[in-house]
């Protein structure tokens, strides 16, 4: 008989924590999971899922406008934000029930409330102590807003999913994927949208051609980009706000959203007292087996601030359970992780950027194409597509594929399989394309840039 209440106690019922809990329980491990907010974590509640639903909603106006070129007469359309949010909330509630059922059917005990670490084997929730042989921390991240005058007037991505009404004007501060995604959503829903970013380009870390192309397409749609600037104060002016920029200019707006990064959720529940090591950004330090410096405590997902993506957190949960309870070490391969940005137009990317490839290899060939998608020959829309392939000349191996345009995330998923399989340019060239599609361009690229 074990001396502990549970073999495994998971703190945080987001994607990584839930997968680890369910999988461990399936192997006969006695598991409990604690969650203080909502089942499903950021992704289900204030991230991937509701964001994608809002992206869909924001695209209808363009589709209505495009219909005439294909012979359709579309009447006057109206949009109701409250209806969208109500329907979105209903879907999230359905997913809560799904997560709850999955955990219960797998034998995991769900404990509602904020968990605090008492010692290396004890967790306290709502005054009740639970002992466990091992503890996994999967508490994710949280939006961060810099301290400045008027900070109380701002919102983050969390609040955007629950606004009572849409603003007429918005300033989105930041240049990462959350900023560009919400800019596309709000612009598509008729909001006068401005991005304010202290950097000279959007999407730091992405391929330079992708960054430039997206900025051009967003500007073309009517989204205003204020680059190389920042807000130093926000003032309430009665019925709106005035954002004072670092150059002294003021911009009037109805809402200011900050998308300037997320902070690992690592404070306020006992890590400090246990001496669990954090890095300079507050992320929990772990080894290759997701183990902290306290041997019985592990961490995975965004709280470790490595690759902050839902599928990565899930993969880490699977790898950890395999290591601990199945004796099948299968470490996560962090190379060639495909990524999507649901901007408008969307981005799909996998592998190395051109800059990374040139730093790693002496002989790089670049294949690049920009074109008008077939649909837009009749739609009257001016959206373009960019596709880019990076090849090591000496081995012919494809090491990076990037795309901006309609269906980019769907197309890049398949490209990721090819890159992980080590596909060469010759393999792409010998593959017959599906015609007429945009995706076939990837197997018909012939001229280097």
C-alpha positions in Angstrom: 0.0 0.0 0.0 1.4 3.3 -1.0 1.9 6.1 1.6 0.4 8.7 -0.7 -3.2 9.6 -1.6 -2.3 9.7 -5.2 0.5 8.5 -7.4 0.3 11.6 -9.6 -1.2 15.1 -8.8 -1.5 17.5 -11.8 -1.9 21.2 -11.2 -3.6 22.8 -14.1 -6.2 21.3 -16.4 -5.1 22.8 -19.7 -4.2 20.7 -22.7 -0.9 19.4 -21.4 -2.1 18.7 -17.9 -5.3 16.9 -19.0 -3.4 14.7 -21.5 -0.8 13.7 -18.9 -3.5 13.0 -16.3 -5.7 10.9 -18.7 -2.8 9.0 -20.1 -1.3 8.2 -16.7 -4.7 7.0 -15.4 -5.1 4.8 -18.4 -1.9 3.0 -17.2 -3.4 2.3 -13.8 -1.9 5.3 -12.1 -4.0 7.0 -9.3 -4.4 10.6 -10.6 -6.0 13.8 -9.4 -6.0 17.1 -11.3 -6.7 20.5 -9.8 -8.0 23.5 -11.7 -9.0 26.9 -10.3 -10.5 28.5 -13.4 -11.8 26.4 -16.3 -11.2 23.0 -17.8 -9.2 23.2 -21.0 -6.9 26.0 -20.0 -6.0 29.0 -22.2 -6.5 27.2 -25.6 -10.1 26.2 -25.0 -11.3 29.2 -23.1 -9.3 32.3 -24.1 -7.0 31.1 -26.8 -6.9 28.9 -29.9 -10.5 27.7 -30.0 -12.5 30.9 -29.4 -10.0 32.9 -31.5 -10.5 30.6 -34.5 -14.3 31.0 -34.1 -13.8 34.8 -34.2 -11.5 34.5 -37.2 -14.3 32.7 -39.1 -16.8 35.3 -38.1 -14.5 38.1 -39.4 -14.1 36.6 -42.8 -17.8 36.7 -43.9 -17.8 40.3 -45.1 -15.1 39.7 -47.6 -17.0 36.6 -48.8 -20.1 38.7 -49.2 -18.2 41.2 -51.2 -16.6 38.5 -53.4 -19.9 36.8 -54.2 -20.9 39.3 -56.9 -18.1 38.2 -59.2 -19.5 34.6 -59.1 -23.0 35.7 -60.0 -24.5 36.0 -56.5 -26.5 39.0 -55.4 -26.2 39.3 -51.6 -28.5 41.6 -49.7 -27.6 44.0 -47.0 -25.9 42.2 -44.1 -25.7 43.1 -40.5 -23.4 41.7 -37.7 -24.4 41.1 -34.1 -21.4 40.8 -31.7 -23.6 39.7 -28.8 -24.9 36.7 -30.8 -21.4 35.7 -31.8 -20.2 35.8 -28.2 -23.2 33.9 -26.9 -22.7 31.2 -29.5 -19.0 31.1 -28.8 -19.7 30.7 -25.0 -22.2 27.9 -25.7 -19.5 26.0 -27.7 -16.9 26.5 -24.9 -19.4 25.2 -22.3 -19.8 22.1 -24.5 -16.1 21.6 -24.6 -16.0 22.0 -20.8 -18.4 19.1 -20.5 -16.3 17.1 -23.0 -13.1 17.6 -20.9 -15.0 16.8 -17.7 -16.4 13.5 -19.2 -13.0 12.5 -20.6 -11.3 13.0 -17.3 -14.0 11.2 -15.3 -14.2 8.3 -17.7 -10.5 7.8 -17.5 -10.6 7.7 -13.7 -9.0 11.0 -12.9 -10.4 12.9 -9.9 -11.1 16.5 -10.7 -10.6 18.9 -7.8 -11.9 22.5 -8.3 -9.8 25.2 -6.7 -6.4 26.8 -6.5 -3.7 24.4 -5.7 -0.8 25.3 -3.4 2.4 23.3 -2.8 2.9 22.6 0.8 6.0 20.5 0.3 7.5 18.2 -2.3 4.7 15.7 -2.0 1.8 17.7 -0.7 -0.8 19.9 -2.4 -3.4 22.0 -0.6 -6.7 22.9 -2.3 -9.4 24.8 -0.4 -8.0 23.8 2.9 -7.7 20.0 2.1 -4.3 18.4 1.8 -3.5 15.8 -0.8 -0.3 13.8 -0.9 1.2 12.5 -4.1 4.3 10.6 -5.1 4.8 12.9 -8.0 3.4 16.3 -9.0 3.1 17.9 -12.4 2.8 21.7 -12.8 1.0 22.6 -16.0 -0.3 26.0 -15.1 0.4 27.7 -18.5 0.9 31.4 -19.0 -1.0 34.7 -18.5 -1.0 37.9 -20.5 1.3 40.6 -19.3 0.9 44.4 -19.5 3.8 46.8 -18.7 3.4 49.2 -15.9 2.6 52.7 -17.1 0.1 55.5 -16.4 -3.3 54.4 -17.5 -2.7 50.7 -17.4 -6.1 50.2 -15.7 -7.7 51.4 -19.0 -6.3 48.5 -21.0 -7.5 45.0 -21.9 -5.7 41.8 -22.9 -6.7 38.9 -25.2 -8.5 37.4 -22.2 -11.0 40.2 -22.0 -11.5 40.5 -25.7 -13.5 37.3 -25.8 -16.1 38.7 -23.4 -16.6 42.3 -24.5 -20.1 43.6 -24.1 -19.9 45.4 -27.4 -17.4 46.0 -30.2 -15.5 49.3 -30.1 -15.5 51.6 -33.1 -11.8 52.1 -32.8 -9.0 50.0 -31.3 -5.3 50.3 -30.7 -3.6 46.9 -30.4 -0.2 47.2 -28.8 2.3 44.5 -29.8 3.7 42.9 -32.9 3.4 39.1 -32.2 0.9 36.6 -33.4 -1.8 37.6 -30.9 -1.6 41.2 -32.0 -1.9 40.4 -35.7 -4.6 37.8 -35.3 -6.8 40.2 -33.3 -6.1 43.0 -35.7 -7.5 40.8 -38.5 -10.5 39.8 -36.5 -11.5 43.3 -35.5 -10.8 44.9 -38.8 -12.9 42.2 -40.5 -15.8 43.0 -38.1 -15.7 46.6 -39.0 -13.5 48.1 -36.3 -11.1 50.9 -37.2 -7.9 49.0 -36.2 -4.4 50.3 -35.5 -1.4 48.2 -34.4 1.2 50.0 -32.3 4.5 48.2 -32.1 7.9 49.3 -30.8 9.8 47.1 -33.3 10.4 47.9 -36.9 8.5 44.8 -38.2 5.8 42.5 -37.0 6.3 38.8 -36.0 9.9 38.7 -34.7 11.4 35.3 -35.3 9.5 34.6 -38.5 11.1 34.6 -42.0 11.8 38.1 -43.2 9.8 37.7 -46.5 6.8 36.5 -44.5 7.0 39.5 -42.2 7.2 41.9 -45.0 4.5 40.3 -47.0 2.0 40.1 -44.2 2.6 43.7 -43.2 2.0 44.8 -46.8 -1.2 42.7 -47.1 -2.6 44.0 -43.7 -1.9 47.6 -44.7 -3.6 47.0 -48.0 -6.7 45.9 -46.2 -6.8 49.1 -44.2 -5.2 48.1 -40.9 -2.9 50.9 -39.7 0.6 50.0 -38.6 2.5 52.4 -36.2 5.9 50.9 -36.0 9.0 51.9 -34.1 6.8 53.5 -31.5 5.1 52.8 -28.2 2.5 54.1 -25.8 3.9 55.9 -22.7 0.5 56.7 -21.2 -3.2 56.3 -21.6 -5.7 58.9 -20.5 -9.4 58.7 -20.2 -11.2 61.5 -22.0 -14.7 60.7 -21.0 -16.3 58.6 -23.7 -13.0 57.4 -25.1 -9.2 57.2 -24.5 -6.2 59.1 -25.6 -3.0 57.1 -26.1 0.1 59.3 -25.8 2.9 57.9 -27.9 6.6 58.2 -27.1 6.9 61.0 -29.8 4.3 63.1 -27.9 1.5 62.5 -30.4 -1.9 61.4 -29.1 -4.2 58.9 -30.8 -7.9 58.7 -29.8 -9.5 55.3 -29.4 -12.3 53.5 -27.8 -10.2 50.6 -26.6 -6.6 49.7 -26.0 -5.6 46.0 -26.1 -2.2 44.9 -25.0 -0.6 41.9 -26.7 2.9 42.4 -25.6 3.7 38.9 -24.3 2.6 36.2 -21.8 4.2 35.5 -18.5 4.6 31.9 -17.1 2.0 31.2 -14.4 4.6 30.3 -11.8 4.0 32.5 -8.8 1.7 32.5 -5.8 1.3 28.8 -5.2 4.4 27.7 -3.3 7.2 27.2 -5.8 9.4 29.8 -4.1 9.1 28.2 -0.6 10.1 24.9 -2.1 13.1 26.4 -3.9 12.0 25.3 -7.3 14.3 27.1 -9.8 12.9 29.7 -12.2 14.6 31.5 -15.0 14.8 35.3 -15.4 11.4 35.4 -17.1 9.7 33.3 -14.3 9.6 30.1 -16.3 10.1 26.8 -14.4 13.4 25.3 -15.1 13.3 21.6 -16.1 15.7 19.0 -17.5 15.1 16.9 -20.6 12.7 14.7 -18.6 10.6 17.8 -17.5 11.9 17.4 -14.0 12.5 20.4 -11.8 15.4 20.6 -9.3 12.9 19.1 -6.7 12.9 15.5 -8.0 9.3 14.7 -7.3 8.0 17.8 -9.1 7.7 18.1 -12.9 6.6 20.9 -15.2 5.4 21.1 -18.8 3.8 23.4 -21.3 3.8 27.2 -21.3 4.9 27.5 -17.7 8.3 26.2 -18.8 8.3 28.8 -21.7 10.0 26.6 -24.2 7.7 26.2 -27.3 4.4 27.7 -26.2 2.0 25.8 -28.4 -1.0 23.6 -27.4 0.2 20.5 -29.4 3.6 20.8 -27.9 2.2 20.8 -24.4 0.2 17.7 -25.3 3.3 16.0 -26.7 5.3 16.9 -23.6 2.5 15.3 -21.4 2.6 12.1 -23.5 6.4 12.0 -23.3 6.5 12.5 -19.6 3.9 9.8 -18.9 5.7 7.4 -21.2 9.0 8.1 -19.3 7.5 7.7 -15.8 5.0 4.9 -16.2 5.5 3.0 -19.4 9.3 2.8 -19.4 9.3 4.0 -23.0 11.4 7.2 -23.2 10.2 9.0 -26.3 11.5 12.6 -26.0 9.7 15.4 -27.9 11.6 16.5 -31.0 11.5 20.3 -31.0 12.9 20.6 -34.5 10.6 21.2 -37.4 7.5 22.1 -35.3 4.9 23.5 -37.7 3.3 26.8 -36.7 0.3 28.8 -37.9 -0.7 32.4 -37.4 -4.4 33.0 -38.0 -3.8 36.5 -39.3 -5.6 37.7 -42.4 -4.1 36.5 -44.6 -3.0 33.5 -42.5 0.5 32.1 -42.2 1.8 28.6 -42.1 5.4 27.8 -41.6 7.7 24.8 -40.8 11.4 24.4 -40.5 14.2 27.0 -40.8 13.8 30.7 -41.8 16.2 31.9 -44.5 18.4 33.6 -42.0 18.6 30.5 -39.8 19.4 28.3 -42.9 22.1 30.6 -44.1 23.7 30.6 -40.6 23.7 26.8 -40.5 24.5 25.9 -44.1 26.9 27.5 -46.7 24.9 26.6 -49.8 21.2 27.6 -49.7 18.8 27.9 -52.6 15.6 29.9 -52.2 12.5 29.3 -54.2 9.9 32.1 -53.8 6.7 32.9 -55.6 3.9 35.5 -55.2 0.7 35.1 -57.1 -3.0 35.9 -57.2 -5.1 32.9 -56.1 -7.6 31.6 -58.7 -10.6 32.7 -56.7 -9.6 36.3 -56.9 -9.6 36.4 -60.7 -13.4 36.7 -60.3 -13.9 37.9 -56.8 -12.4 41.4 -57.3 -10.3 40.9 -54.1 -6.7 41.9 -54.2 -5.3 39.3 -51.7 -2.1 37.6 -52.8 -0.3 34.5 -51.8 3.4 34.0 -51.0 5.2 30.7 -50.9 8.8 30.1 -50.0 10.9 27.0 -50.0 14.5 26.8 -48.6 16.8 24.0 -49.9 20.3 22.9 -49.0 21.9 22.7 -52.4 24.6 20.1 -51.5 22.0 17.6 -50.1 18.9 18.8 -52.0 17.1 18.6 -48.7 14.2 20.9 -48.0 14.7 22.6 -44.6 12.1 25.3 -44.6 8.7 26.0 -46.1 6.7 29.2 -45.5 3.4 30.4 -46.8 1.1 33.4 -46.4 -2.3 33.2 -47.9 -5.6 31.4 -47.9 -5.5 27.9 -46.4 -1.8 28.3 -45.5 -2.2 26.5 -42.1 -4.0 23.6 -43.7 -1.4 23.2 -46.5 1.6 23.5 -44.2 0.5 20.6 -42.0 1.2 18.3 -44.9 4.5 20.1 -45.7 5.6 19.4 -42.1 5.2 15.7 -42.6 7.4 15.9 -45.7 10.1 18.0 -43.9 10.2 15.6 -40.9 10.6 12.7 -43.3 13.6 14.4 -44.9 12.1 15.1 -48.3 14.4 16.5 -50.9 13.6 19.1 -53.6 13.7 16.2 -56.1 10.9 14.4 -54.2 8.8 17.6 -54.3 9.5 18.0 -58.1 8.5 14.4 -58.8 5.3 14.7 -56.9 2.2 15.3 -59.1 0.3 18.3 -58.1 -3.5 18.6 -57.4 -4.8 21.0 -60.0 -6.1 23.7 -59.7 -5.0 24.4 -56.2 -2.6 26.8 -54.6 -0.8 23.9 -52.9 0.4 22.5 -56.2 2.8 25.5 -56.4 5.0 23.7 -53.8 5.6 20.9 -56.3 6.1 23.1 -59.3 8.7 25.5 -58.0 11.6 25.5 -60.5 13.5 28.8 -60.4 15.6 29.9 -57.6 15.3 33.4 -56.3 
